[in-house]
């Protein structure tokens, strides 16, 4: 997506989720309060795809004056930890949302879930199955043909209850038995063919310790959690659409057991609706694949600035405003599609342009000697910290007899429409003066090592006293006090829009070998005052931020956040 492409305004219309909630509010089904939830599994760091869900869940609650709970879906202890849970909280707060008193863990309800499971067994809604996982899948069958009943389906409720309690007591090995719902083995929806409600896992829980060796499945636990919290609207991505009948089945059983929350005289029955997940070009959104990149050390951790994780975006210099703007612009629909990462970068540039402090830095320096400039100097450039913000202030950059410019800004034999520095032509040195190049000096290998010329003493601030037009303006840094800085030039992690498009190839084959380059640049002296997390526009180069992990006092590391224009559009 090139910079001259017209970007749509934010999608502020009443999408189908807003309409759904508005209808329920109007008919009184919410008991006076809209309650949503964001239920991440604490088995990894959340990414830009989760940010879309966060904005929807918290945004819809705010739009209707309700609340959104944050719930850790910690029902699979094999992969979960406090590290992940804490990072999720930090990332949601960074995005600008808060859950107040509405923080929950699924594990807080393990006792309640276990008692509900026993009641389902007693009422004939669930049974213990002895089939192995492979046998269970075989018995389940295919959508066009009925499945086969498990032998355990014909067992008495009393025997099933005893077996379930023995499962809870740890008498069986992992996978030896499971608890299944008794629904319909002929259903065309495979998820309704007696789905598993509980499985045996002899794994300590990061909160509950060794108390449990049986754990509820997500579909069972999620419905109970929503109902227990009085959630009115449960929004999730499209892959859960085929799970919705099971969600409703569990809610029906809770209603049957008189276990739904009553709010202002209204029995709150949670409802689920689905929306399309975010698929972003030039990256992957699977936590499993992101974990693979981390474990194989193809990236420098979950917060590597090339990762689509929220902590990675934050470290790279993204702003919460840009992420929220992006999520608003892509809108909400039920149709799967891939969003061009250029739109995310556009939103980022749009925000940084307003708020990033301006500084000058040179990445491939070429010395320029101003032959008629006095040795004692005295001239300085007065430049705005941000020309879009009148309150941002000004800074002074000392101008010297010797300065550095970008090597690409000089051409001894210029091509057509080259308006930068060239022998015999004038160019404006940003904020300082007008400079006329006279000649270049080469070393013994023929490489240009120095450019000479003269400045116009009447051109203070870079403006000609006689009003003559100067077409080119270039940036520079003073030679004697330029600050040497480490700059990491981050780019897109993959070199193809969809790394998962070819099932015959491993997605890591498409990793971009140029996604990170490290260079030493020269910056203007004011950069010495930068602090970790500070964001800058290096004029004519791009947006950068001070790395929050590797920067040290006197040894700052700058990460490239995004280029000034979409360079990938010009490549294609």
Secondary structure, DSSP 8 states (H G I E B T S, - for coil): --TTS-------S--HHHHHHHHHHHTTTTTT--EEEE---SSS--BHHHHHHHHHHHHHHHHTT-EEEEEE----GGG--HHHHHHHHHHHHHHT---TT-EEEGGGGHHHHHHHHHHHHHTTSEEEE---HHHHHHHH--TTS-----GGGGS-HHHHHHHHHHHHTT-S-TTT-EEEE-S-TT-SSGGGSS-EEEEE----BTTTBTS-SEEE-HHHHHHHHHHHHT-SEEEEEGGGGGGHHHHHHHHHHHHHTT-S-EETTEE---EEEEE---EETTS---HHHHHHHHHTTSSSSTT-TTS-BHHHHHHHT--HHHHHHHHHHH---SS--EE-HHHHHHHHHHHHHHH-EEE-EESSEEEEEETTS-TT---EEEEES-TT-TTS-EEEEE--SEEEEEGGGB-SS--TT--SB-TT-EEEETTTEEEEEEEEEE-TTS-EEEEEEEE-TT-GGG--TT------EE--EETTT-EEEEEEEE--SBSSS-TTS-TTS-GGGGB-TTSEEEEEEEE-GGGGG--TT-EEEETTTEEEEE-TTT-BTTB-EEEEEEESS-HHHHH-
